[in-house]
């Protein structure tokens, strides 16, 4: 039995609680949240104790923690967990600076604990199917990837995501970092260069909500990424197309995956979405089997580095090589 502490009771925190409550090999023993109006009912829902103190959430009744906090607080909570030698699943984007991300990685290595990143898209049915087909060579060598995400502010979306002092960035660090990890994972390659433009049109925000980026990967593939997050009504859509030398894969997130190529043609519809449950099950299995999780701290560091390169490109008006960025 793996005893889990949930740190954070916001939108993602509640989804984590629901997921771990379904796993027989896990038990939620503590829920930590600054606001008792959120934390106490969530803890009572699963028979856990409530605390407002992060240091109390990494006590002896906890083997591992799930950290789901505003971006600026992720790194500090991770260091508290590693000092207590607790395994941790850390929500994206891991940190707001490369230095904090690297400090987390060093601390986890020194403490000998496992670190998993909350990139739940890797556990979507349609993304897993696409990844397997690409890895099997179904579309030949991936050459061009088109990533398109659009969202609108919804009830329950935290307001802090539009404040730089708390979020570290805007839509790119809140949603877009998922897209950066999706692309890295599908292509099995890291971003080497970013050339981007971002815009601020969200009322009252001091961070970006519109992003257009061209990314070059170490494999030689090119990706075009368009991300929009608006304050007016808009359908929520996340589409990905991967063009290879022998075919193309089209993904409509939450709906379907279609592969058309010289070797294979297939169409898979999404019947249900258990991405948080899949992530939770993988984290618990990695602890029980004493192995690295399938999504690592290094994955988080790489996606954050790509996001920061996009910001640097916007500021300097030129392509940015990731290798030139200081940690």
C-alpha positions as CSV (number, residue, x, y, z in Angstrom):
1,X,0.0,0.0,0.0
2,X,1.3,3.4,-1.0
3,X,0.2,6.2,1.3
4,X,-0.4,9.4,-0.7
5,X,-0.5,13.1,0.3
6,X,-2.3,15.5,-2.0
7,X,-0.8,19.0,-1.8
8,X,-3.3,21.5,-3.4
9,X,-7.1,21.4,-3.6
10,X,-7.7,23.3,-6.8
11,X,-9.0,22.0,-10.2
12,X,-6.1,19.6,-10.7
13,X,-5.9,18.6,-7.0
14,X,-9.5,17.4,-7.0
15,X,-8.8,15.4,-10.2
16,X,-5.9,13.7,-8.5
17,X,-7.9,12.9,-5.4
18,X,-10.6,11.3,-7.6
19,X,-7.9,9.2,-9.4
20,X,-6.0,7.9,-6.4
21,X,-9.2,7.0,-4.6
22,X,-9.9,4.5,-7.4
23,X,-6.5,2.6,-7.0
24,X,-6.6,-0.3,-4.6
25,X,-2.9,-0.2,-4.0
26,X,-3.0,3.5,-2.9
27,X,-4.6,5.3,0.0
28,X,-4.8,9.1,0.4
29,X,-3.8,9.9,4.0
30,X,-3.6,13.7,3.9
31,X,-4.9,16.6,1.9
32,X,-3.1,19.9,2.2
33,X,-4.5,23.2,1.1
34,X,-4.2,26.8,2.4
35,X,-8.0,27.3,2.1
36,X,-9.8,24.9,4.6
37,X,-13.1,25.5,2.7
38,X,-11.5,23.6,-0.1
39,X,-9.2,21.2,1.7
40,X,-11.4,20.0,4.5
41,X,-14.3,18.7,2.4
42,X,-11.9,17.1,-0.1
43,X,-10.0,15.3,2.8
44,X,-13.3,14.1,4.3
45,X,-14.4,12.8,0.9
46,X,-11.6,10.1,1.0
47,X,-11.2,9.7,4.8
48,X,-7.9,11.6,5.0
49,X,-6.7,14.2,7.4
50,X,-6.6,17.8,6.5
51,X,-3.7,20.2,7.0
52,X,-2.8,23.7,5.8
53,X,1.0,23.2,6.4
54,X,3.1,21.6,3.6
55,X,5.7,20.4,6.2
56,X,2.8,18.5,7.9
57,X,1.8,17.0,4.6
58,X,5.1,15.1,4.3
59,X,4.9,13.4,7.7
60,X,5.4,9.8,8.6
61,X,1.9,8.7,7.4
62,X,2.9,9.6,3.8
63,X,5.1,7.7,1.3
64,X,4.6,10.0,-1.7
65,X,3.0,13.3,-2.5
66,X,1.2,14.8,-5.4
67,X,2.0,18.5,-5.7
68,X,-0.7,20.6,-7.5
69,X,-0.1,24.2,-6.6
70,X,0.3,27.6,-8.4
71,X,3.5,27.5,-10.5
72,X,5.6,29.7,-8.2
73,X,5.0,27.2,-5.3
74,X,5.8,24.0,-7.1
75,X,9.6,24.0,-6.6
76,X,9.4,24.9,-2.9
77,X,6.9,22.1,-2.1
78,X,9.1,19.7,-4.1
79,X,12.1,20.5,-2.0
80,X,10.1,20.0,1.2
81,X,9.1,16.6,0.0
82,X,12.6,15.6,-1.0
83,X,14.0,16.7,2.4
84,X,11.4,14.4,4.0
85,X,12.5,11.7,1.5
86,X,9.0,11.3,-0.1
87,X,8.5,10.3,-3.7
88,X,6.7,13.0,-5.6
89,X,4.5,13.7,-8.6
90,X,4.9,17.3,-9.5
91,X,2.4,19.1,-11.7
92,X,3.6,20.9,-14.8
93,X,5.4,23.2,-15.6
94,X,7.6,21.9,-12.7
95,X,9.0,25.4,-12.0
96,X,9.1,28.9,-13.4
97,X,12.9,29.0,-13.9
98,X,15.5,26.6,-15.1
99,X,17.5,27.0,-11.9
100,X,14.6,25.9,-9.8
101,X,13.9,22.9,-12.0
102,X,17.5,21.9,-11.8
103,X,17.5,22.3,-8.0
104,X,14.5,19.9,-7.8
105,X,16.2,17.3,-9.9
106,X,19.4,17.5,-7.8
107,X,17.5,17.2,-4.6
108,X,15.5,14.2,-5.8
109,X,18.7,12.5,-6.9
110,X,20.5,13.1,-3.6
111,X,17.4,11.9,-1.6
112,X,17.0,8.8,-3.8
113,X,13.3,9.5,-4.4
114,X,11.3,9.1,-7.5
115,X,10.0,12.2,-9.4
116,X,7.2,12.1,-11.9
117,X,5.9,15.0,-13.9
118,X,2.1,15.6,-14.4
119,X,2.0,15.4,-18.2
120,X,-1.4,13.6,-18.3
121,X,-1.7,13.8,-22.1
122,X,0.7,10.9,-22.3
123,X,-2.0,8.8,-20.8
124,X,-4.7,9.7,-23.2
125,X,-5.9,6.8,-25.4
126,X,-5.5,8.6,-28.7
127,X,-2.0,9.9,-27.8
128,X,-0.8,6.5,-26.7
129,X,-2.0,4.9,-29.9
130,X,-0.3,7.6,-32.0
131,X,3.0,7.3,-30.1
132,X,3.0,3.5,-30.6
133,X,2.4,3.8,-34.3
134,X,5.1,6.4,-34.8
135,X,7.6,4.4,-32.8
136,X,6.7,1.4,-35.0
137,X,7.5,3.3,-38.1
138,X,3.9,3.4,-39.4
139,X,4.4,6.8,-41.0
140,X,8.1,6.6,-41.7
141,X,10.3,9.4,-40.3
142,X,8.3,12.2,-38.7
143,X,9.2,15.4,-40.5
144,X,6.5,18.1,-39.8
145,X,4.2,18.4,-36.8
146,X,1.3,20.9,-36.5
147,X,0.0,21.5,-33.0
148,X,-3.1,23.6,-32.6
149,X,-4.8,24.3,-29.2
150,X,-7.6,26.7,-28.4
151,X,-9.3,27.3,-25.1
152,X,-11.6,29.8,-23.4
153,X,-11.8,30.9,-19.8
154,X,-14.3,28.6,-18.0
155,X,-15.9,28.5,-14.6
156,X,-13.4,27.1,-12.1
157,X,-10.3,28.1,-14.1
158,X,-7.9,29.7,-11.5
159,X,-7.5,33.4,-11.9
160,X,-3.8,33.3,-10.9
161,X,-2.8,31.9,-14.3
162,X,-3.0,35.5,-15.6
163,X,-0.6,36.9,-13.0
164,X,3.1,36.7,-13.8
165,X,4.2,36.9,-10.2
166,X,2.3,33.7,-9.5
167,X,2.2,31.8,-12.8
168,X,5.6,32.8,-14.2
169,X,4.1,33.0,-17.6
170,X,0.7,32.8,-19.3
171,X,-1.1,30.3,-21.5
172,X,2.2,28.7,-22.5
173,X,3.1,27.6,-19.0
174,X,-0.5,26.7,-18.1
175,X,-1.6,24.8,-21.2
176,X,1.1,25.1,-23.9
177,X,3.7,23.2,-21.8
178,X,1.5,20.1,-22.3
179,X,1.8,20.6,-26.1
180,X,5.6,20.9,-25.9
181,X,5.7,17.6,-24.0
182,X,3.3,16.0,-26.5
183,X,5.5,17.0,-29.4
184,X,8.7,15.9,-27.7
185,X,7.1,12.5,-26.8
186,X,5.6,11.9,-30.2
187,X,8.8,12.7,-32.0
188,X,11.1,11.1,-29.5
189,X,13.3,14.2,-29.8
190,X,14.1,17.4,-27.9
191,X,13.6,20.9,-29.1
192,X,16.8,22.6,-30.3
193,X,15.6,26.0,-31.5
194,X,12.5,28.2,-31.0
195,X,11.3,31.2,-33.0
196,X,8.1,32.7,-31.6
197,X,5.7,35.5,-31.2
198,X,3.3,35.9,-28.3
199,X,0.5,38.4,-27.6
200,X,-1.3,39.8,-24.6
201,X,-5.0,40.4,-25.2
202,X,-6.7,38.9,-22.1
203,X,-8.3,41.7,-20.1
204,X,-6.3,42.5,-17.0
205,X,-3.6,40.0,-17.6
206,X,0.1,40.8,-17.6
207,X,1.0,37.5,-19.4
208,X,0.5,36.1,-22.9
209,X,-2.6,34.3,-24.1
210,X,-1.8,34.0,-27.9
211,X,1.3,32.1,-29.1
212,X,2.7,31.2,-32.5
213,X,5.9,29.3,-32.5
214,X,8.1,27.4,-35.0
215,X,10.3,24.7,-33.3
216,X,13.2,22.7,-34.7
217,X,13.9,19.3,-33.1
218,X,17.2,17.4,-32.8
219,X,15.8,14.8,-35.1
220,X,15.5,17.4,-37.9
221,X,11.7,17.6,-37.6
222,X,10.0,21.0,-37.6
223,X,6.9,21.8,-35.6
224,X,4.4,24.7,-35.9
225,X,2.6,25.5,-32.7
226,X,-0.5,27.8,-32.3
227,X,-2.0,28.3,-28.9
228,X,-4.9,30.6,-28.0
229,X,-6.6,31.2,-24.7
230,X,-9.4,33.8,-24.8
231,X,-11.9,35.5,-22.6
232,X,-14.8,35.2,-25.0
233,X,-16.8,32.1,-25.9
234,X,-14.8,29.6,-27.9
235,X,-14.9,25.9,-28.6
236,X,-12.2,23.9,-26.9
237,X,-10.1,22.1,-29.5
238,X,-6.7,20.4,-29.4
239,X,-5.5,19.0,-32.7
240,X,-2.2,17.5,-33.7
241,X,-1.0,16.3,-37.1
242,X,2.3,14.4,-37.6
243,X,3.5,14.1,-41.2
244,X,6.1,11.5,-41.9
245,X,7.9,10.3,-45.0
246,X,5.3,7.5,-45.5
247,X,2.1,8.8,-43.9
248,X,0.3,11.1,-41.6
249,X,-1.3,10.8,-38.2
250,X,-4.1,13.2,-37.1
251,X,-5.2,13.4,-33.5
252,X,-8.3,15.2,-32.2
253,X,-7.8,15.2,-28.5
254,X,-10.6,13.5,-26.6
255,X,-12.1,12.3,-29.9
256,X,-10.1,10.2,-32.3
257,X,-6.8,9.2,-33.9
258,X,-6.5,8.6,-37.6
259,X,-3.5,7.1,-39.4
260,X,-3.1,7.2,-43.2
261,X,0.0,5.9,-44.8
262,X,1.6,3.5,-47.2
263,X,2.0,0.8,-44.5
264,X,-1.2,1.2,-42.5
265,X,-4.5,2.9,-42.3
266,X,-6.5,3.0,-39.1
267,X,-9.1,5.0,-37.2
268,X,-9.5,4.8,-33.4
269,X,-12.2,6.7,-31.6
270,X,-11.9,7.7,-27.9
271,X,-14.5,5.9,-25.8
272,X,-13.4,7.3,-22.4
273,X,-10.7,9.5,-20.9
274,X,-9.0,8.2,-17.8
275,X,-5.8,10.2,-18.1
276,X,-5.5,11.1,-14.5
277,X,-6.2,7.5,-13.4
278,X,-3.6,6.2,-15.8
279,X,-1.1,8.7,-14.5
280,X,-1.8,7.8,-10.9
281,X,-1.6,4.1,-11.6
282,X,1.8,4.5,-13.2
283,X,3.1,6.6,-10.3
284,X,2.0,4.0,-7.8
285,X,3.4,1.1,-9.9
286,X,6.8,2.9,-10.3
287,X,7.0,3.2,-6.5
288,X,5.9,-0.4,-5.8
289,X,8.3,-1.8,-8.5
290,X,11.2,0.5,-7.5
291,X,11.8,1.8,-11.0
292,X,11.7,5.3,-12.7
293,X,8.3,6.5,-13.7
294,X,7.5,6.7,-17.5
295,X,7.4,10.5,-17.3
296,X,10.4,11.9,-15.5
297,X,11.7,15.0,-14.0
298,X,14.0,15.4,-17.0
299,X,10.9,15.5,-19.2
300,X,9.6,18.4,-17.1
301,X,12.9,20.2,-17.4
302,X,13.0,19.8,-21.2
303,X,9.5,21.1,-21.7
304,X,10.2,24.1,-19.5
305,X,13.4,24.8,-21.3
306,X,11.5,24.9,-24.6
307,X,8.9,27.2,-23.1
308,X,11.5,29.6,-21.8
309,X,13.2,29.6,-25.2
310,X,9.9,30.7,-26.7
311,X,9.7,33.6,-24.2
312,X,13.3,34.6,-25.0
313,X,12.6,34.5,-28.7
314,X,9.6,36.8,-28.2
315,X,11.7,39.2,-26.2
316,X,14.7,39.3,-28.6
317,X,12.8,38.9,-31.9
318,X,15.0,36.1,-33.2
319,X,15.4,32.3,-33.1
320,X,16.8,31.0,-29.8
321,X,19.0,27.9,-29.5
322,X,18.2,26.2,-26.3
323,X,21.8,25.4,-25.7
324,X,22.5,29.1,-25.3
325,X,20.1,29.6,-22.4
326,X,21.8,29.9,-19.0
327,X,20.2,27.7,-16.3
